[in-house]
Amino acid sequence: MLRAAVIGLGDISNIHIPAIQANPDVKLVAVCDLDEALKNKVPDVNFYTNYETMLETDELDCVHICLPHYLHYPATKACVEKGVHVFQEKPLGLNLEESLALAKLEDENKEIKICICLQNRYNESFEKLQELASSGQYGEVTGIKGLVAWSREKSYYDAKPWRGKMELAGGGVMINQALHTLDLIQLLGGEIESVRGSIDQLLDYEIEVEDTASAKISFKNGARGMFFATNANAKNSSVELQVIFEKGTFTIKDSILTFANQDGKKEQLIEDTKMPGTKFYYGASHVKLINLFYRSIINDSDDYVHVKDALASMELIEGIRQSSELKKEVKLGGIPV
């Protein structure tokens, strides 16, 4: 039986811990958090306030990293150096530079598996959309639209001030709320040629990170992408992902995939599984990816989201940010067009 631990007992750990406990091949043996008041959050497991002490003391096979963004790389690096597999929450790193450092760590330690939690790739609606896209029956992808219109009150940033600081969060709405959407956009569109982006702060919260971002994305295959995300909406609205093919349009909204033919006739195809008692945008695919990762450890397979798989969305965020600063289109890699 695999021995697992969780570092960070914030909101997202409430998804990870039950998933570990429900897996018959895994035993949760330790948790770690700076807040000693959380000592009894998970009964019958060892509690630590220092993850290095935990790694030295407990014999572990896998650690889940559920920490603030600025701690992802150092915590993952510490686990890998101890020979422990890692399931790391998004984002990959604070920025592209740190993400590339994590990719180098992965490449230099091929015996250690690092899975990045981009779980929306495993939503039933998206899996079906990918299947239909690869079938070729609807022609080539010509356009992709991704919309994230959510709400974050000032109290969200006041409760955890790191969220509003660039050096600790790495950004705002793009890297935190809309990263999954950017990941799915690049998966569907393929390699990106260039991007013209704009980021802004529409909310008067006196934070350093962006609360709103938009971008025009040009793919190497000729498809065009449009992305818009904000935390300035009146409430959290459903994320929308739309893909235009030569012979019809597919849309994921409210966790439902629909198809509209060239005459505009709509058909509902599949709806995502929902996890009761959690935030609607978490979905139910955390558990699918966690279980998949544990199977990959047991079977020594590569069927999970590797660090290298998560680099494209981080490069896209970097491109949007650089384009906004330069006020012109840039090729990915930061080269002005």
PyMOL commands that set and color helices and strands:
alter all, ss='L'
color gray80, all
select helices_A, chain A and resi 13-22+36-38+51-57+69-81+96-108+119-122+124-135+154-159+161-164+166-169+179-189+280-282+285-299+308-326
alter helices_A, ss='H'
color red, helices_A
select strands_A, chain A and resi 2-7+26-32+46-48+62-65+85-89+114-117+141-149+192-200+212-219+224-230+240-245+248-253+256-260+266-271+330-331+335-336
alter strands_A, ss='S'
color yellow, strands_A
deselect
rebuild
show_as cartoon
